[in-house]
Amino acid sequence: MGHGGQRDPSEYRKITAEVFYDISRRKNGVRPCPGQGFPTDIKIECSKEIRDYPVGTKVRLDVVETDKEGSRPFLYSSYKWEHEVVE
């Protein structure tokens, strides 16, 4: 799938996520659906295309857990990676 960077491919996981309205940021965000192995309150950094879907839309996408120095952990999915709308 063309994942760049220095990560081991085994670190990437395909999960189902949903678009939600993030009150704290006043715009749509993306989070894992329940039962995906991640807390449902962890945010996913992903393409604007996904965030522009209507609230409640579910997508399958590859993610990797990461964090930036001094920030909370989050999931990352490159805007270059494919995703699939499942609902």
C-alpha positions in Angstrom: 0.0 0.0 0.0 3.0 2.3 -0.1 3.4 3.2 3.5 6.5 5.4 3.7 8.7 6.1 6.7 10.8 4.0 9.0 8.1 1.9 10.6 7.8 -1.9 10.5 4.8 -2.9 8.4 3.6 -5.0 11.3 2.8 -1.8 13.2 0.0 -0.9 10.8 -3.5 -2.1 11.6 -6.7 -1.9 9.5 -9.5 -0.7 11.7 -13.1 0.7 11.3 -13.4 4.3 12.3 -16.2 6.9 12.4 -16.5 10.5 11.6 -17.7 12.6 14.6 -18.2 16.3 15.4 -15.2 17.2 17.7 -16.7 19.9 20.0 -13.2 20.9 21.3 -12.0 21.6 17.7 -15.3 22.8 16.3 -15.0 20.6 13.3 -15.3 16.9 12.2 -12.8 14.4 13.5 -12.2 10.7 13.2 -12.0 8.1 16.0 -11.9 4.3 16.2 -15.2 2.5 16.5 -15.7 0.3 19.6 -14.0 -3.1 19.5 -11.1 -2.0 17.3 -8.4 -2.4 20.0 -8.0 1.3 20.7 -9.9 3.6 23.0 -12.8 5.4 21.3 -11.6 8.7 22.5 -8.2 8.6 20.7 -8.2 10.8 17.6 -7.1 9.7 14.2 -5.0 12.1 12.1 -6.1 11.4 8.5 -7.1 13.0 5.2 -9.5 15.9 4.9 -11.5 13.8 2.5 -12.4 11.4 5.3 -13.2 14.3 7.7 -15.5 15.8 5.1 -17.8 12.8 5.1 -21.0 13.3 7.0 -20.9 12.7 10.8 -21.6 9.0 11.5 -19.9 7.7 8.3 -17.7 4.6 9.0 -14.5 3.9 7.1 -11.9 1.1 7.0 -8.4 2.5 7.0 -4.8 1.6 8.0 -3.5 3.3 11.1 -0.4 3.4 13.2 -0.2 4.5 16.8 2.2 7.4 17.3 2.8 10.6 19.4 4.6 13.8 19.0 6.9 14.9 21.8 4.8 16.4 24.5 1.4 15.4 23.0 -1.1 12.7 23.7 -0.8 9.5 21.7 -2.9 9.4 18.5 -3.5 7.3 15.5 -2.1 8.3 12.1 -3.3 7.4 8.6 -1.6 9.2 5.7 -3.8 11.1 3.3 -2.1 9.1 0.6 -3.4 5.8 1.9 -6.6 4.3 0.5 -9.7 4.0 2.7 -13.0 2.4 2.2 -16.5 3.7 3.2 -18.3 0.9 5.0 -21.6 2.6 6.0 
